[in-house]
Structures are given as structure tokens and as C-alpha cells.
């Protein structure tokens, strides 16, 4: 969804990109393509690990942007993301535990 917003240069999103985050508008397309490439790598089973690492780095950059701006919603969003991430790691580890 966010890649589509970036690639379409949606007016509300582009305004926030430039005025709130301080990035030039021409970067919208490049960042959208990069995000789409990371998702594509994640969806291909053979490159899923690489795609996952790149997506984590990509989302880490997004969180860093919100923290840099002291966005009041950034702490609750990152807390939720960390909680969901820890839960999925737990489920993955339990699901892959050797049978006794």
C-alpha cells in the first residue's frame, strides 16, 4: 500500500513527504520502487531471507525518520511493531521446535 502511494504521488502523501518529513518530491518514485523490490524479494521463497532483511532495514529507516521528527505517534507504532515482531518470532520458534 505504501509503495503504491509513493509511486502514484498521491497529493496528501506527497505533501506530507515534502513538508513534514523534509524529503524532495522526486525521491518518492525511487523509494517506492525500492520498497516494491524488497517486497518482491521477500515473496520469492529462494530470496525471502534477503527480502526480509531488506524490509526490516527499510522499516527501520522509516522509524528513524519519525523519531528524528519527534513524531508523537512514532513511539506507539514502533512499540506495536516490536510486539508483533516478537510474537511472530516466538510462534516461528515454537512451530519449528523438534518433536519430543
Beta strands, then each sheet from edge to edge (+ up, - down):
end
